[in-house]
Amino acid sequence: MEYWDIYDKNKIPTGRKMERNNWILKDDEYHLTVLGVVCRKDGKFLITKRAMDKAWAPGWWEVSGGAAMAGESSVDAVRREVLEETGLDVTKGKEEYLFTYHRENPGEGDNYFVDVYRFTLDFTEEDVRNQERETTGFMLADIDQIKEFAKEGIFLHYDSIKKAFEL
């Protein structure tokens, strides 16, 4: 069973935990998620295509990310998520914490903070390994391709993270 820490509206841990995806949060409580934008020095970004059996946004493009586990720091969570979803060890590159945004879903028990990081490292397509239950493929995309996917409405979180693609 996986657990997530519960945070207050100031992003301070409350000392309480919740079971993963058990939406019991009060309107002023949050859990923590992370996103990792991975780019190469040539300006290409690694994006992945969500598995078609996902309940939410199947087949959409995205950057790697997920929830921080109870007791896990934000940076450790994003490093783990990128490694699990792409096979890339981002500790071998340049790491930047960029910003945090949050989502509130009143009455739904699903409020969350999102810490956004960018990692710049040297890698090839052969270095990337899809996490089969999470993704169906990947692409090394330039910013124009990402903007096009966003315009088509098939790039997850773009409006919230577009600053992360500014090099």
Disulfide bonds with the S-S distance in Angstrom:
none
